Amino acid sequence: MKYYVIFLLALGLTNISYSQDIKDTDSKNGNISMENLPAVVIKSAGTDFSVYLPDRNADPKVRKLEDSFIAYDLGKNYEGFETYLVFMEIKGGSLSATYNENGKLLSVVENYKNVKLPGDVVFSIYKKFPGWEIVNDKYLYTQKEGDVLKKQYNLKIKKGKETKKLTVHPDGEIIAGL
């Protein structure tokens, strides 16, 4: 009976050790891939929570500015003001955020020029407008109290002397300018 209990215990522990799902891990070293994790930063502001959903844009300069914003500590700077504005700027882009008197994040507006475009956007443009080239691009991302309001690329395309302005979602859907 003693050997029977030890055998069942060993069998039970073996099943538990193989029960983890490893499809979201790096097969070489067992680390979780950061690309599969949700991009949410929650900051406590008294009894409220601030939610910032950074867009994981392909452009490294955009990601670097967003990471700097996430790491930014308001401290006690907002005290004594009804609203508080944080403005961060890099070459070709800016991020501005508004906080209330309790330090809660109210809104974020990101605006960038000449960013690395996602593959879906480029493919969609060249499929819909063969022979045209993308001359100028702007990326606009707006969030208010944790809800994404606007996430779009404003593009200028050119073919010969003719130019067009387009508005495109990150998934490649052209929403204006056809």
SULJO-V36836 format. One record per residue. N is the residue number from 1. RES is the residue in one letter. PHI is phi in radians with two decimals (none if undefined). PSI is psi in whole degrees, -180 to 180 (999 if undefined). BURIAL is + if it has 24 or more other C-alpha atoms within 12 Angstrom, else -. Layout:
# SULJO-V36836
{{N;RES;PHI;PSI;BURIAL} {N;RES;PHI;PSI;BURIAL}}
This chain:
# SULJO-V36836
{{1;M;none;-37;-} {2;K;-1.08;-43;-} {3;Y;-1.20;-33;-} {4;Y;-1.13;-43;-} {5;V;-1.17;-42;-} {6;I;-1.12;-41;-} {7;F;-1.10;-45;-} {8;L;-1.15;-38;-} {9;L;-1.11;-46;-} {10;A;-1.11;-41;-} {11;L;-1.12;-42;-} {12;G;-1.12;-42;-} {13;L;-1.18;-34;-} {14;T;-1.14;-44;-} {15;N;-1.10;-40;-} {16;I;-1.13;-39;-} {17;S;-1.22;-25;-} {18;Y;-1.71;10;-} {19;S;-1.48;-9;-} {20;Q;-1.33;139;-} {21;D;-1.50;126;-} {22;I;-1.94;18;-} {23;K;-1.24;-23;-} {24;D;-1.75;24;-} {25;T;-2.03;159;-} {26;D;-1.35;120;-} {27;S;-1.16;-22;-} {28;K;-1.33;-44;-} {29;N;-2.21;3;-} {30;G;1.37;12;-} {31;N;-1.44;149;-} {32;I;-1.32;135;-} {33;S;-1.26;129;-} {34;M;-1.23;-23;-} {35;E;-1.20;-23;-} {36;N;-1.60;-6;-} {37;L;-1.48;147;-} {38;P;-1.19;143;-} {39;A;-1.66;81;-} {40;V;-2.32;130;-} {41;V;-2.05;126;-} {42;I;-2.00;126;-} {43;K;-2.06;137;+} {44;S;-1.43;133;-} {45;A;-2.29;79;-} {46;G;1.23;-120;-} {47;T;-1.59;-12;-} {48;D;-1.66;164;-} {49;F;-2.14;140;-} {50;S;-1.69;135;+} {51;V;-2.10;127;+} {52;Y;-2.19;123;+} {53;L;-1.87;88;+} {54;P;-1.19;141;+} {55;D;-1.41;128;+} {56;R;-1.48;71;+} {57;N;-1.21;152;+} {58;A;-1.26;-22;-} {59;D;-1.34;125;-} {60;P;-1.10;-32;-} {61;K;-1.20;-34;+} {62;V;-1.18;-47;+} {63;R;-1.09;-38;+} {64;K;-1.14;-42;+} {65;L;-1.17;-41;+} {66;E;-1.10;-41;+} {67;D;-1.13;-37;-} {68;S;-1.12;-39;-} {69;F;-1.15;-42;+} {70;I;-1.07;-39;+} {71;A;-1.37;-13;-} {72;Y;-1.14;133;-} {73;D;-1.91;119;-} {74;L;-1.14;-32;+} {75;G;1.09;-132;-} {76;K;-1.93;16;-} {77;N;-1.08;-30;-} {78;Y;-1.37;-14;-} {79;E;-1.12;136;-} {80;G;1.60;-3;-} {81;F;-2.07;146;-} {82;E;-1.24;-44;-} {83;T;-2.32;156;-} {84;Y;-2.36;130;+} {85;L;-1.90;131;+} {86;V;-1.97;127;+} {87;F;-2.18;125;-} {88;M;-2.16;139;+} {89;E;-2.38;142;-} {90;I;-2.27;172;-} {91;K;-1.12;117;-} {92;G;1.54;12;-} {93;G;-2.99;165;+} {94;S;-2.65;158;+} {95;L;-2.36;126;+} {96;S;-2.20;138;+} {97;A;-2.29;143;+} {98;T;-2.02;131;+} {99;Y;-2.02;153;+} {100;N;-1.57;-174;+} {101;E;-1.17;-17;-} {102;N;-1.63;-2;+} {103;G;1.56;13;+} {104;K;-1.45;133;+} {105;L;-1.22;121;+} {106;L;-1.68;-49;+} {107;S;-2.64;156;+} {108;V;-2.37;133;+} {109;V;-2.22;123;+} {110;E;-2.06;136;+} {111;N;-2.44;123;+} {112;Y;-2.33;147;+} {113;K;-2.02;148;+} {114;N;0.89;59;-} {115;V;-1.68;164;+} {116;K;-1.29;119;+} {117;L;-1.40;144;+} {118;P;-1.13;153;-} {119;G;-1.02;-37;-} {120;D;-1.10;-38;-} {121;V;-1.19;-48;+} {122;V;-1.08;-47;+} {123;F;-1.06;-44;-} {124;S;-1.08;-43;+} {125;I;-1.16;-49;+} {126;Y;-1.22;-24;-} {127;K;-1.32;-43;-} {128;K;-1.37;-31;-} {129;F;-2.23;73;-} {130;P;-1.16;138;-} {131;G;1.56;-10;-} {132;W;-1.56;155;+} {133;E;-2.19;148;+} {134;I;-1.42;120;+} {135;V;-1.69;-40;-} {136;N;-2.54;143;-} {137;D;-2.49;148;+} {138;K;-2.35;145;+} {139;Y;-2.10;128;+} {140;L;-2.16;129;+} {141;Y;-2.35;122;+} {142;T;-2.24;136;+} {143;Q;-2.38;140;+} {144;K;-2.33;120;+} {145;E;0.86;44;+} {146;G;1.53;-4;+} {147;D;-1.82;129;-} {148;V;-1.35;119;-} {149;L;-1.63;-41;-} {150;K;-2.49;135;-} {151;K;-2.63;97;+} {152;Q;-2.68;160;+} {153;Y;-1.94;129;+} {154;N;-1.79;114;+} {155;L;-2.02;151;+} {156;K;-2.09;122;+} {157;I;-2.02;156;+} {158;K;-2.46;142;-} {159;K;-2.48;107;-} {160;G;1.17;-122;-} {161;K;-1.72;-3;-} {162;E;-1.58;135;-} {163;T;-2.22;153;-} {164;K;-2.41;151;+} {165;K;-1.93;133;+} {166;L;-2.22;151;+} {167;T;-2.07;125;+} {168;V;-2.29;137;+} {169;H;-1.32;158;+} {170;P;-1.04;-21;+} {171;D;-1.46;-1;-} {172;G;1.75;-3;+} {173;E;-1.28;123;-} {174;I;-1.47;119;+} {175;I;-1.84;-15;-} {176;A;-2.72;148;-} {177;G;1.82;9;-} {178;L;-1.31;999;-}}
